[in-house]
Amino acid sequence: MYQRDEAGFGQGGGATALALDGGLRRSLGVSAPVLPELTGWRATVHDLDLVVDLGSRIGSRTWFRGLATCLALCAAPIAFFPDFGSVAAPAPPAMAEAQWQEARAIAIAPLGLGADTGRRMAPTDAAAPLADTPERPSIDLVATIGQGDGFARVLERAGVARSEAQDVAKMVAGIVSLGDLRPGTRMDVTLGRRARKSDARPLDNLLFRARFDLKLAVERVDGRLALRRIPIAVDDTPLRIQGLVGSSLYRAARAAGAPAKAVEAYIRAIGSRMSIGRDVGSDDRFDIIVEHRRAETGEVEVGKLLYAGLNQGRRQTRLMQWTAGGSTQWYEASGVGERKGMMRMPVAGRMTSGFGMRRHPLLGYSRLHKGQDFGAAYGSPILAAVDGVVSFAGWHGGHGKYVKLNHNGGLATAYAHMSRIVAKSGQRVAQGQVIGYVGSTGLSTGPHLHYEVYKNGVAVNPRTMSFTTTSQLAGGDLARFKAQLNRLLAVKPGAAAAPKAEASADAAQIATPPRG
C-alpha cells in the first residue's frame, strides 16, 4: 500500500507492507515478533498464487500448480451442487364413490358435449354415407322495407313464395294500409323446413311494427297462416316547453328542448301577429306545445306544433292551430283567425286595359270597363286571387266561360273569357289555386283574362283595393276550439317526459286517438 511520509510534512511517501503484528510491536516497544509461530505460515500463504495464469510459463512447475488450482476451484462447486432427484410427495387419498360421481359431474367432458377427441378413425358399419347435405330445420333472417318498396316484394326477396307473400300482404292490408308502412321498417322473418330444395321455404313466423302503436305477427298454426295484433301502449301527452326569450328566441327555444321544425313554425305563427325583432323582448317568455307520443317500448315520436304562446307581461299572445271550413290556420284564444291582406295576380301576364270608361273594341261604343284585362298565352293557368267559395262557374253571356268567387267582408272576384273551367260551383278554393285557363270565349278579340273585383255587389277598381280578410270562429266551432285550447293549457311543462307509474291490473292500455 502507499504510505505517506509523516516526517516530511506529508510531502512524500512510498509503497510499504504492513505486518499483522507491526502495530502491536510499536505499541509495546519491542522489536521481536509478537506471534512468532505465524511467521512461517504467513510466508507460505504469501507465496501461494490463487490467480493462475495458464498462458505463461507453460510446462513449468508453476504452470502445473496453476492448472491443479484451476481444476480444484472448478470441481468444488460441482461437488457441492444440490441433487436433481425427485422430491417425495404424499399421494392423495382415494375418493369415495359419491365424491367421484360429484367430480365427474363438474369435470370437462368434451365427448359428452359433442367435442372432438382429435382421433381420426376409418368408417365402420355404424356410419352410413349421406346422399345429400341435410338442410337446416329453420332460417331466421331480417328484411327491411326500402324506399318505394312493395310489402310482398320484400317477402319474396327474403325467400317466401310469391303466392304466400301475396296472401300475407292481403292479411296485413286488412289492418293497415301497406302504403303507410314507413321505409326502414324491420321485419323478423322465420322460414321453415321444405320438402325439396327446389321449393321455396314456407313462412313460419313474421313480426314487424306496422304503426307506432301496433305490432303485427303472422304465425303458422296447424299448417295455416294466422295474423295476430300486438297493441303497444302509447302515452300521447303533448310536450309543453317554456322559457325566457333572452338574446335569441330560436336559440332559447332549441336549448329548452323544442324540435327545430316546431321552433320554426312557432316563429312563423308569432310573426304573423307581431314583429319578432321589434316587438319581442329578452324578458318575454315563450310557451310551446307540440305533439308528443311515447310508446311503452321506449320509442318517442314528436309531431307538429299545436300551440304558440308569448307572455309579455300585460300582453299575452295565445295561438292554436285549428281547421274550419276546410282551411287550417292559427286562431287567437278569442277565435279570431289570421289576417290576409294581399291579393295575388290571377295570371302571369301584362295588363292591357284598366278599369273605367272605354270604347269597346267589338261593340264600337263607349261603356264602363268593370275590370282589368291581362294579356297571356292561350291555356295559361288562372289562379284564385284570394281564398273563397265558387258562387258561379259556367257560361255568362259576353264574358264567355266565367267563374265568380265570394270572399269574406262582402268582397267577390270574377274571371272571364276562359278556355276551360276547373273550379265547380260551391267549391272552396285557396289563394293561388288553379280555377281555369286563359281563352277567348264570349266577346273577346283574343286570348286574355278579364278580371273583376266587387265590393258589396258593386264593381270597383282592382288597383285601388287593399283589403284584409279575417276569419272568426263562432257557434259550435268556437266552443270546440276553446275546449281543445283549455285541454292544451292544462298540460304541465315537461309532463310528457315525466316517468309514468306502472298501470295496475285493472288499468287498461293507454287510449290513443285514431290516426287519420
C-alpha positions as CSV (number, residue, x, y, z in Angstrom):
1,M,0.0,0.0,0.0
2,Y,1.1,3.7,-0.3
3,Q,2.3,5.2,3.0
4,R,2.7,9.0,3.3
5,D,6.0,10.3,4.9
6,E,4.8,12.0,8.1
7,A,8.3,13.3,8.9
8,G,8.5,15.2,5.7
9,F,5.2,17.1,6.5
10,G,3.3,14.9,4.1
11,Q,5.2,16.0,1.0
12,G,6.3,12.4,0.0
13,G,5.7,8.8,0.6
14,G,6.1,5.3,-0.9
15,A,5.0,1.7,-1.1
16,T,5.0,-0.3,2.1
17,A,3.7,-3.5,3.6
18,L,2.0,-3.7,7.0
19,A,2.7,-6.7,9.2
20,L,-0.1,-8.2,11.2
21,D,1.8,-7.6,14.5
22,G,3.6,-4.5,13.4
23,G,1.2,-2.2,15.3
24,L,1.4,-4.4,18.4
25,R,5.2,-4.2,18.4
26,R,5.2,-0.5,18.1
27,S,2.7,-0.1,20.8
28,L,4.6,-2.5,23.2
29,G,8.0,-1.0,22.3
30,V,9.6,-4.4,21.3
31,S,11.4,-5.4,18.1
32,A,10.7,-9.2,18.2
33,P,7.5,-10.6,16.6
34,V,4.6,-10.9,19.0
35,L,3.3,-14.1,17.2
36,P,6.5,-15.9,16.0
37,E,4.6,-19.1,15.1
38,L,2.6,-17.3,12.4
39,T,5.7,-16.0,10.6
40,G,6.3,-19.2,8.5
41,W,2.6,-19.7,7.8
42,R,2.3,-16.1,6.5
43,A,5.2,-16.6,4.2
44,T,3.7,-19.7,2.8
45,V,0.3,-18.0,2.2
46,H,2.1,-15.1,0.7
47,D,3.8,-17.3,-1.9
48,L,0.5,-19.1,-2.8
49,D,-0.9,-17.7,-6.0
50,L,-4.7,-18.3,-6.4
51,V,-4.9,-16.2,-9.5
52,V,-3.5,-18.6,-12.1
53,D,-2.2,-17.6,-15.5
54,L,-2.1,-20.7,-17.8
55,G,-0.9,-18.7,-20.7
56,S,2.6,-18.2,-19.4
57,R,5.5,-20.5,-18.4
58,I,3.7,-23.5,-19.9
59,G,5.1,-26.8,-18.8
60,S,6.8,-25.4,-15.7
61,R,6.0,-26.4,-12.1
62,T,4.2,-23.1,-11.6
63,W,2.0,-23.8,-14.7
64,F,1.1,-27.3,-13.4
65,R,0.4,-25.9,-9.9
66,G,-1.9,-23.3,-11.5
67,L,-3.7,-26.0,-13.6
68,A,-4.3,-28.0,-10.4
69,T,-5.6,-25.0,-8.6
70,C,-8.0,-24.2,-11.5
71,L,-9.3,-27.7,-11.6
72,A,-9.8,-27.7,-7.8
73,L,-11.7,-24.4,-7.9
74,C,-14.0,-25.8,-10.7
75,A,-14.6,-29.1,-9.0
76,A,-15.5,-27.6,-5.7
77,P,-18.9,-26.0,-6.8
78,I,-19.8,-29.1,-8.8
79,A,-19.2,-31.3,-5.9
80,F,-21.3,-29.3,-3.6
81,F,-24.2,-28.5,-6.1
82,P,-27.6,-29.8,-4.9
83,D,-29.1,-33.0,-6.3
84,F,-31.7,-33.1,-9.2
85,G,-33.5,-36.0,-7.8
86,S,-37.4,-36.1,-7.3
87,V,-38.9,-34.9,-4.1
88,A,-41.2,-37.3,-2.5
89,A,-44.8,-36.0,-2.0
90,P,-47.7,-37.5,-0.2
91,A,-50.2,-39.3,-2.5
92,P,-53.9,-38.0,-2.4
93,P,-56.3,-40.3,-0.7
94,A,-58.7,-42.4,-2.9
95,M,-62.1,-40.8,-3.5
96,A,-65.3,-42.4,-2.4
97,E,-67.9,-43.3,-5.0
98,A,-70.1,-40.3,-4.1
99,Q,-67.1,-38.0,-4.4
100,W,-66.1,-39.5,-7.7
101,Q,-69.6,-39.0,-9.2
102,E,-69.6,-35.4,-8.0
103,A,-66.2,-34.7,-9.5
104,R,-67.2,-36.3,-12.7
105,A,-70.3,-34.2,-13.0
106,I,-68.3,-30.9,-13.0
107,A,-65.3,-32.2,-14.9
108,I,-64.6,-31.2,-18.5
109,A,-66.3,-33.8,-20.7
110,P,-65.6,-32.9,-24.4
111,L,-67.2,-36.1,-25.7
112,G,-70.3,-35.6,-23.7
113,L,-70.7,-32.1,-25.0
114,G,-70.1,-33.1,-28.6
115,A,-66.5,-32.1,-28.8
116,D,-63.8,-33.9,-30.8
117,T,-61.1,-36.2,-29.3
118,G,-58.7,-35.4,-32.1
119,R,-58.5,-39.1,-33.3
120,R,-59.4,-39.9,-36.8
121,M,-61.0,-43.3,-37.4
122,A,-61.9,-45.2,-40.5
123,P,-65.6,-45.5,-41.2
124,T,-67.3,-48.6,-39.8
125,D,-70.6,-50.3,-40.5
126,A,-72.2,-47.9,-38.0
127,A,-71.5,-44.9,-40.3
128,A,-73.8,-44.6,-43.4
129,P,-73.0,-42.2,-46.2
130,L,-75.4,-39.3,-46.8
131,A,-76.9,-38.9,-50.2
132,D,-77.1,-35.1,-49.8
133,T,-76.3,-32.4,-47.2
134,P,-79.2,-32.1,-44.8
135,E,-80.9,-28.7,-44.6
136,R,-81.4,-26.6,-41.5
137,P,-84.9,-27.0,-40.0
138,S,-85.5,-23.2,-40.0
139,I,-83.8,-20.0,-41.0
140,D,-84.1,-16.7,-39.1
141,L,-83.4,-13.5,-41.1
142,V,-84.2,-9.8,-41.1
143,A,-85.9,-8.0,-44.1
144,T,-86.1,-4.2,-44.4
145,I,-88.7,-2.2,-46.4
146,G,-86.9,0.2,-48.7
147,Q,-88.0,3.5,-50.2
148,G,-90.8,2.7,-52.7
149,D,-90.6,-1.0,-51.9
150,G,-93.6,-3.3,-52.1
151,F,-94.5,-5.3,-49.0
152,A,-95.0,-8.6,-50.9
153,R,-91.8,-7.9,-52.9
154,V,-89.7,-7.6,-49.7
155,L,-91.0,-11.0,-48.6
156,E,-90.2,-12.6,-51.9
157,R,-86.6,-11.3,-51.7
158,A,-86.4,-12.9,-48.3
159,G,-87.2,-16.3,-49.8
160,V,-91.0,-16.5,-49.3
161,A,-93.0,-18.0,-52.2
162,R,-94.9,-15.4,-54.3
163,S,-98.4,-16.8,-53.6
164,E,-97.7,-16.9,-49.9
165,A,-96.2,-13.4,-49.9
166,Q,-99.3,-12.1,-51.6
167,D,-101.6,-13.8,-49.1
168,V,-99.7,-12.3,-46.2
169,A,-99.8,-8.8,-47.9
170,K,-103.6,-9.1,-48.2
171,M,-103.9,-10.1,-44.5
172,V,-101.8,-7.1,-43.4
173,A,-103.7,-4.7,-45.7
174,G,-106.8,-5.6,-43.8
175,I,-105.3,-4.0,-40.7
176,V,-103.1,-1.2,-42.0
177,S,-102.6,0.4,-45.4
178,L,-99.4,-1.0,-47.0
179,G,-98.6,2.4,-48.3
180,D,-98.4,3.7,-44.6
181,L,-95.6,1.3,-43.8
182,R,-92.5,3.5,-43.3
183,P,-89.3,2.9,-45.3
184,G,-86.7,1.3,-43.0
185,T,-89.3,-0.9,-41.2
186,R,-87.6,-4.0,-39.9
187,M,-89.3,-7.4,-40.3
188,D,-88.2,-10.5,-38.5
189,V,-88.8,-13.5,-40.8
190,T,-88.6,-17.2,-39.9
191,L,-88.6,-19.7,-42.8
192,G,-89.5,-23.3,-42.0
193,R,-88.5,-26.7,-43.5
194,R,-89.3,-27.5,-47.1
195,A,-89.8,-30.9,-48.8
196,R,-87.4,-30.3,-51.7
197,K,-84.6,-27.9,-52.2
198,S,-86.2,-26.7,-55.4
199,D,-89.2,-25.4,-53.4
200,A,-89.4,-22.1,-51.6
201,R,-89.3,-22.4,-47.8
202,P,-92.7,-21.8,-46.1
203,L,-93.1,-18.8,-43.9
204,D,-93.4,-19.9,-40.3
205,N,-93.3,-16.5,-38.5
206,L,-93.3,-12.8,-39.4
207,L,-93.1,-10.0,-36.9
208,F,-92.9,-6.2,-37.6
209,R,-94.1,-2.9,-36.4
210,A,-97.0,-1.7,-38.5
211,R,-97.7,1.5,-36.7
212,F,-96.2,3.4,-33.7
213,D,-98.9,1.8,-31.5
214,L,-99.2,-1.6,-33.2
215,K,-97.2,-4.7,-34.0
216,L,-98.4,-7.4,-36.3
217,A,-97.3,-11.1,-36.1
218,V,-98.1,-13.7,-38.8
219,E,-97.7,-17.2,-37.4
220,R,-98.2,-20.7,-38.9
221,V,-100.8,-22.5,-36.8
222,D,-101.8,-26.1,-37.8
223,G,-100.4,-25.6,-41.2
224,R,-102.2,-22.3,-41.9
225,L,-101.0,-18.7,-41.5
226,A,-102.8,-16.5,-38.9
227,L,-102.5,-12.8,-38.2
228,R,-102.2,-11.6,-34.6
229,R,-102.4,-8.0,-33.4
230,I,-100.0,-6.9,-30.7
231,P,-101.1,-3.4,-29.4
232,I,-98.4,-1.1,-28.0
233,A,-99.5,1.2,-25.2
234,V,-98.8,4.8,-26.1
235,D,-98.9,8.0,-23.9
236,D,-99.9,10.9,-26.2
237,T,-99.5,13.7,-23.6
238,P,-98.3,16.8,-25.5
239,L,-94.9,18.2,-24.8
240,R,-95.0,21.7,-23.3
241,I,-91.8,23.8,-23.2
242,Q,-91.5,27.3,-21.6
243,G,-88.6,29.7,-21.1
244,L,-87.1,33.2,-21.4
245,V,-86.5,34.6,-24.9
246,G,-83.1,36.0,-24.0
247,S,-80.9,37.2,-26.8
248,S,-82.3,34.9,-29.4
249,L,-85.8,33.3,-29.4
250,Y,-84.7,30.5,-31.7
251,R,-81.6,29.5,-29.7
252,A,-83.5,29.8,-26.4
253,A,-86.3,27.5,-27.6
254,R,-83.9,25.0,-29.0
255,A,-81.8,25.0,-25.8
256,A,-85.0,24.3,-23.9
257,G,-85.6,21.1,-25.9
258,A,-88.0,22.2,-28.6
259,P,-87.6,20.5,-32.0
260,A,-86.2,22.6,-34.8
261,K,-89.3,22.4,-37.0
262,A,-91.6,23.2,-34.1
263,V,-89.5,26.3,-33.3
264,E,-89.6,27.4,-37.0
265,A,-93.4,27.0,-37.0
266,Y,-93.7,28.9,-33.7
267,I,-91.7,31.9,-35.1
268,R,-93.9,32.0,-38.2
269,A,-97.1,31.9,-36.1
270,I,-96.0,34.6,-33.7
271,G,-94.5,36.6,-36.6
272,S,-98.0,36.7,-38.2
273,R,-99.2,38.8,-35.1
274,M,-96.1,41.0,-34.4
275,S,-92.5,41.7,-35.4
276,I,-90.2,39.2,-33.8
277,G,-87.2,41.6,-33.9
278,R,-89.0,44.8,-32.8
279,D,-91.9,43.6,-30.5
280,V,-90.4,40.6,-28.7
281,G,-88.1,41.4,-25.8
282,S,-85.5,39.4,-23.9
283,D,-87.6,39.3,-20.8
284,D,-90.6,37.8,-22.6
285,R,-91.5,34.2,-22.0
286,F,-92.3,31.7,-24.8
287,D,-94.8,28.9,-24.4
288,I,-94.6,26.0,-26.9
289,I,-96.8,22.9,-27.1
290,V,-96.0,20.1,-29.6
291,E,-97.4,16.7,-30.4
292,H,-95.6,14.0,-28.4
293,R,-96.1,10.3,-28.3
294,R,-94.2,7.8,-26.2
295,A,-94.5,4.1,-26.6
296,E,-94.2,1.6,-23.7
297,T,-91.2,0.1,-25.6
298,G,-89.3,3.4,-25.2
299,E,-89.7,5.0,-28.7
300,V,-90.6,8.7,-28.9
301,E,-92.3,10.4,-31.7
302,V,-92.5,14.3,-31.9
303,G,-95.1,15.8,-34.2
304,K,-96.3,19.3,-35.3
305,L,-96.7,22.5,-33.3
306,L,-100.1,22.7,-31.5
307,Y,-99.9,25.9,-29.5
308,A,-97.8,29.0,-29.7
309,G,-97.9,31.4,-26.7
310,L,-95.9,34.5,-25.7
311,N,-96.2,36.2,-22.3
312,Q,-95.1,39.8,-22.4
313,G,-96.4,40.9,-19.0
314,R,-99.6,42.8,-19.7
315,R,-99.9,41.4,-23.2
316,Q,-100.4,37.7,-23.8
317,T,-100.5,36.1,-27.2
318,R,-102.1,32.7,-27.4
319,L,-102.5,30.9,-30.7
320,M,-103.7,27.4,-31.6
321,Q,-103.9,25.8,-34.9
322,W,-107.5,24.9,-36.0
323,T,-109.2,23.6,-39.1
324,A,-112.5,25.3,-40.0
325,G,-114.3,25.2,-43.4
326,G,-111.5,23.1,-44.9
327,S,-108.9,25.7,-44.1
328,T,-106.3,25.3,-41.4
329,Q,-104.8,28.4,-39.7
330,W,-103.7,29.9,-36.4
331,Y,-106.5,31.3,-34.3
332,E,-106.2,33.5,-31.2
333,A,-107.9,32.4,-27.9
334,S,-110.9,34.6,-28.8
335,G,-111.4,32.7,-32.1
336,V,-110.0,35.3,-34.4
337,G,-108.1,33.9,-37.3
338,E,-105.2,35.2,-39.4
339,R,-105.4,38.4,-41.4
340,K,-104.8,38.0,-45.1
341,G,-104.5,41.3,-46.9
342,M,-102.7,40.6,-50.1
343,M,-104.4,39.7,-53.4
344,R,-102.1,37.9,-55.8
345,M,-102.0,38.3,-59.6
346,P,-104.6,36.0,-61.1
347,V,-102.5,35.2,-64.1
348,A,-98.9,35.5,-65.3
349,G,-99.2,38.3,-67.9
350,R,-99.2,42.1,-68.5
351,M,-102.2,44.4,-68.0
352,T,-103.6,45.6,-71.4
353,S,-106.6,47.5,-70.3
354,G,-107.6,49.1,-67.0
355,F,-110.8,49.9,-65.1
356,G,-113.0,52.8,-66.4
357,M,-114.8,54.1,-69.4
358,R,-113.5,53.0,-72.8
359,R,-114.6,52.2,-76.4
360,H,-115.5,48.5,-76.7
361,P,-113.3,47.0,-79.5
362,L,-116.2,44.8,-80.8
363,L,-119.4,46.8,-80.0
364,G,-117.9,50.1,-81.2
365,Y,-119.3,52.3,-78.4
366,S,-118.0,53.5,-75.1
367,R,-119.1,51.9,-71.8
368,L,-117.7,51.2,-68.4
369,H,-115.0,48.6,-68.3
370,K,-115.6,47.0,-65.0
371,G,-112.3,45.3,-64.6
372,Q,-108.8,44.8,-65.8
373,D,-107.6,42.8,-68.9
374,F,-104.4,40.8,-68.7
375,G,-102.8,39.5,-71.9
376,A,-101.5,36.0,-71.6
377,A,-100.8,33.0,-73.7
378,Y,-103.7,30.7,-74.6
379,G,-104.1,28.0,-72.0
380,S,-102.2,29.8,-69.2
381,P,-103.4,28.9,-65.7
382,I,-105.8,31.3,-63.9
383,L,-105.4,31.4,-60.1
384,A,-107.7,32.5,-57.4
385,A,-106.6,35.9,-56.1
386,V,-107.9,35.2,-52.5
387,D,-109.4,32.3,-50.6
388,G,-113.1,32.0,-51.4
389,V,-116.1,29.9,-52.4
390,V,-117.1,29.5,-56.1
391,S,-120.6,31.1,-56.4
392,F,-120.8,30.7,-60.2
393,A,-118.9,28.6,-62.8
394,G,-120.2,28.4,-66.4
395,W,-121.2,30.4,-69.4
396,H,-122.0,34.1,-68.7
397,G,-123.1,35.9,-71.8
398,G,-120.4,38.2,-73.2
399,H,-118.0,37.0,-70.5
400,G,-117.9,33.6,-72.1
401,K,-116.7,30.9,-69.7
402,Y,-116.8,32.7,-66.3
403,V,-116.0,32.0,-62.7
404,K,-117.0,34.1,-59.7
405,L,-115.7,33.7,-56.2
406,N,-117.2,35.1,-53.0
407,H,-114.9,36.2,-50.1
408,N,-115.3,37.5,-46.6
409,G,-116.3,41.1,-46.0
410,G,-118.7,41.4,-48.9
411,L,-115.9,41.0,-51.5
412,A,-116.0,39.0,-54.7
413,T,-113.7,38.4,-57.7
414,A,-114.6,37.3,-61.2
415,Y,-112.6,35.8,-64.1
416,A,-113.9,35.8,-67.7
417,H,-113.2,34.6,-71.2
418,M,-111.7,31.2,-70.0
419,S,-110.9,28.4,-72.4
420,R,-111.7,25.8,-69.8
421,I,-113.1,25.9,-66.3
422,V,-111.6,23.8,-63.5
423,A,-113.5,25.0,-60.4
424,K,-117.0,23.8,-59.6
425,S,-119.9,25.8,-58.2
426,G,-119.9,25.6,-54.4
427,Q,-116.3,24.5,-54.2
428,R,-114.0,26.2,-51.6
429,V,-110.7,27.3,-53.2
430,A,-107.5,28.6,-51.7
431,Q,-105.4,31.5,-52.8
432,G,-103.2,30.5,-55.8
433,Q,-105.3,27.5,-56.7
434,V,-106.0,26.9,-60.4
435,I,-109.6,27.6,-61.3
436,G,-109.4,27.7,-65.1
437,Y,-107.3,28.5,-68.1
438,V,-106.9,31.6,-70.4
439,G,-109.0,31.6,-73.5
440,S,-111.0,33.9,-75.8
441,T,-114.6,32.9,-75.3
442,G,-117.5,35.4,-75.4
443,L,-117.0,39.0,-76.7
444,S,-113.2,38.8,-77.0
445,T,-110.7,39.8,-79.6
446,G,-108.0,37.3,-78.5
447,P,-106.7,35.2,-75.6
448,H,-106.7,37.2,-72.4
449,L,-108.2,37.3,-68.8
450,H,-110.9,39.8,-67.8
451,Y,-110.6,40.2,-64.0
452,E,-113.2,42.0,-61.9
453,V,-113.5,42.9,-58.2
454,Y,-116.8,43.6,-56.4
455,K,-117.5,45.3,-53.1
456,N,-121.0,44.6,-51.8
457,G,-122.1,43.7,-55.3
458,V,-120.6,46.9,-57.0
459,A,-117.7,46.6,-59.4
460,V,-114.6,48.6,-58.1
461,N,-111.2,49.3,-59.5
462,P,-108.9,46.3,-58.6
463,R,-105.9,48.6,-58.4
464,T,-107.5,50.7,-55.6
465,M,-108.5,47.7,-53.5
466,S,-106.3,47.0,-50.5
467,F,-108.4,44.8,-48.2
468,T,-107.8,42.3,-45.5
469,T,-109.9,39.2,-44.6
470,T,-110.1,37.8,-41.1
471,S,-111.9,34.6,-40.3
472,Q,-113.8,34.3,-37.0
473,L,-114.9,31.1,-35.3
474,A,-118.5,31.1,-34.0
475,G,-121.1,28.7,-32.6
476,G,-120.1,25.1,-32.3
477,D,-116.7,25.7,-33.9
478,L,-115.8,28.3,-31.3
479,A,-116.9,26.0,-28.4
480,R,-114.9,23.1,-29.7
481,F,-111.9,25.3,-30.3
482,K,-111.9,26.7,-26.7
483,A,-112.4,23.2,-25.2
484,Q,-109.3,22.0,-27.1
485,L,-107.3,25.1,-26.1
486,N,-108.2,24.6,-22.4
487,R,-107.0,20.9,-22.6
488,L,-103.7,22.0,-24.0
489,L,-103.2,24.8,-21.4
490,A,-103.9,22.2,-18.7
491,V,-100.7,20.3,-19.7
492,K,-97.9,21.0,-17.3
493,P,-94.4,21.8,-18.7
494,G,-92.4,18.6,-19.1
495,A,-95.3,16.3,-18.3
496,A,-94.8,14.3,-21.4
497,A,-91.2,13.4,-20.4
498,A,-92.0,12.5,-16.8
499,P,-91.9,8.8,-15.9
500,K,-95.3,7.2,-15.6
501,A,-96.4,4.9,-12.8
502,E,-96.9,1.4,-13.8
503,A,-100.5,0.6,-14.7
504,S,-102.4,-1.7,-12.3
505,A,-104.1,-4.9,-13.4
506,D,-107.4,-3.0,-13.7
507,A,-105.9,-0.2,-15.8
508,A,-106.2,-0.9,-19.5
509,Q,-103.8,0.2,-22.1
510,I,-103.4,3.9,-22.7
511,A,-106.0,5.0,-25.2
512,T,-104.7,6.6,-28.4
513,P,-106.7,8.7,-30.9
514,P,-107.2,7.1,-34.3
515,R,-104.8,8.2,-36.8
516,G,-106.2,9.8,-39.9
